[in-house]
């Protein structure tokens, strides 16, 4: 009797282990990259208010003092950084469906076409990460330069 229970337990365990699919490596990498990209986005997005505030302070100073080409340049850099964020977000939404951005790729990819599409999405996400890093760097640099000019650092 004990042997039968033991054998039945092994059978059930083996069936369960065979039934569970492992996450496809492409999906896993995509989903990890997506999380990293969205983390970069969140850091950059949190600075949009700072950009607007610094621009208004620089504009106010430019109105009250002699027009300074350095201040005009800083205002333009802040504007470009803000615009860069908006362009990056538009490009991201053009590259991926809402489903991909919200939930990532499915854990299992059935068929060659699904794997090929997932590979294309993975390559796009790799490019988006590089783009997001550049966009965030531009934001941070423009904020730092503006704060320095305003004596806030």
C-alpha positions as CSV (number, residue, x, y, z in Angstrom):
1,X,0.0,0.0,0.0
2,X,2.8,2.4,0.9
3,X,4.5,1.7,-2.4
4,X,1.3,2.5,-4.3
5,X,0.9,5.8,-2.5
6,X,4.5,6.6,-3.1
7,X,4.3,5.7,-6.8
8,X,1.0,7.7,-7.2
9,X,2.8,10.7,-5.5
10,X,5.7,10.5,-7.9
11,X,3.3,10.3,-10.9
12,X,1.4,13.4,-9.8
13,X,4.6,15.3,-9.1
14,X,6.1,14.4,-12.5
15,X,2.9,15.4,-14.3
16,X,2.8,18.7,-12.5
17,X,6.5,19.4,-13.3
18,X,5.9,18.6,-17.0
19,X,2.9,20.8,-17.2
20,X,4.6,23.9,-15.9
21,X,6.2,25.9,-18.7
22,X,9.3,27.8,-18.2
23,X,9.4,31.5,-19.1
24,X,10.8,32.0,-22.5
25,X,14.3,33.7,-22.3
26,X,13.2,36.3,-24.9
27,X,10.2,37.2,-22.8
28,X,12.2,37.3,-19.6
29,X,14.8,39.6,-21.1
30,X,12.2,41.9,-22.7
31,X,10.2,42.2,-19.4
32,X,13.3,43.0,-17.4
33,X,14.4,45.6,-19.9
34,X,10.9,47.1,-20.0
35,X,11.1,47.5,-16.2
36,X,14.5,49.2,-16.5
37,X,13.2,51.5,-19.2
38,X,10.1,52.4,-17.2
39,X,12.2,53.1,-14.2
40,X,14.3,55.6,-16.3
41,X,11.1,57.1,-17.6
42,X,9.8,57.6,-14.0
43,X,13.0,59.4,-12.9
44,X,12.9,61.6,-16.0
45,X,9.1,62.3,-15.7
46,X,9.6,63.4,-12.1
47,X,11.8,66.2,-13.3
48,X,9.3,67.7,-15.7
49,X,8.0,70.1,-13.0
50,X,11.6,71.1,-12.1
51,X,12.2,71.9,-15.8
52,X,9.1,74.1,-16.0
53,X,10.0,75.9,-12.7
54,X,13.6,76.5,-13.7
55,X,12.5,77.8,-17.2
56,X,10.1,80.3,-15.6
57,X,12.8,81.5,-13.2
58,X,15.3,82.0,-16.0
59,X,12.7,83.8,-18.2
60,X,11.8,86.1,-15.2
61,X,15.5,86.9,-14.8
62,X,15.9,87.5,-18.5
63,X,13.0,89.9,-18.4
64,X,14.4,91.9,-15.5
65,X,18.0,92.1,-16.5
66,X,20.0,92.6,-19.6
67,X,19.3,89.7,-22.1
68,X,22.1,87.2,-21.6
69,X,22.9,84.7,-24.3
70,X,23.9,82.2,-21.7
71,X,20.4,82.4,-20.1
72,X,18.7,82.1,-23.4
73,X,20.8,79.0,-24.1
74,X,19.9,77.5,-20.8
75,X,16.2,78.1,-21.5
76,X,16.6,76.4,-24.8
77,X,18.3,73.4,-23.3
78,X,15.5,73.0,-20.7
79,X,13.0,73.3,-23.6
80,X,14.9,70.7,-25.6
81,X,15.1,68.4,-22.6
82,X,11.3,68.6,-22.0
83,X,10.6,68.1,-25.7
84,X,13.0,65.2,-25.8
85,X,10.9,63.5,-23.1
86,X,7.7,64.0,-25.0
87,X,9.2,62.7,-28.2
88,X,10.7,59.7,-26.5
89,X,7.3,58.8,-24.9
90,X,5.6,59.1,-28.4
91,X,8.3,56.9,-29.9
92,X,7.8,54.3,-27.2
93,X,4.1,54.2,-27.7
94,X,4.6,53.9,-31.4
95,X,7.0,50.9,-31.0
96,X,4.9,48.9,-28.5
97,X,1.3,48.0,-28.0
98,X,-0.4,49.1,-24.8
99,X,-0.5,45.4,-23.8
100,X,3.3,45.1,-24.2
101,X,3.9,48.2,-22.2
102,X,1.5,47.3,-19.4
103,X,2.1,43.5,-19.1
104,X,5.3,42.8,-21.1
105,X,5.6,39.8,-23.4
106,X,3.8,36.5,-22.5
107,X,5.8,34.0,-20.6
108,X,5.6,31.4,-23.3
109,X,6.0,32.0,-27.0
110,X,4.3,29.4,-29.2
111,X,5.5,29.1,-32.7
112,X,8.2,30.6,-34.8
113,X,6.3,33.7,-35.8
114,X,5.6,34.5,-32.1
115,X,9.3,34.1,-31.3
116,X,10.3,36.2,-34.3
117,X,8.0,39.0,-33.2
118,X,9.2,38.7,-29.7
119,X,12.8,39.1,-30.9
120,X,11.9,42.2,-32.9
121,X,10.2,43.6,-29.8
122,X,13.3,42.8,-27.7
123,X,15.6,44.6,-30.1
124,X,13.3,47.7,-30.1
125,X,13.3,47.6,-26.3
126,X,17.1,47.5,-26.2
127,X,17.1,50.6,-28.5
128,X,14.5,52.3,-26.2
129,X,16.7,51.7,-23.2
130,X,19.6,53.5,-24.9
131,X,17.3,56.3,-26.0
132,X,15.8,56.6,-22.5
133,X,19.2,56.8,-20.9
134,X,20.3,59.6,-23.4
135,X,17.0,61.4,-22.8
136,X,17.3,61.2,-19.0
137,X,21.0,62.4,-19.2
138,X,19.9,65.4,-21.2
139,X,17.3,66.3,-18.6
140,X,19.6,65.9,-15.7
141,X,22.4,68.0,-17.4
142,X,20.0,70.8,-18.4
143,X,18.6,71.0,-14.8
144,X,22.0,71.0,-13.3
145,X,23.2,73.8,-15.6
146,X,20.1,75.9,-14.9
147,X,20.4,75.4,-11.2
148,X,24.0,76.4,-11.3
149,X,23.2,79.6,-13.2
150,X,20.4,80.4,-10.7
151,X,22.8,79.8,-7.8
152,X,20.7,76.8,-6.5
153,X,23.5,74.2,-6.3
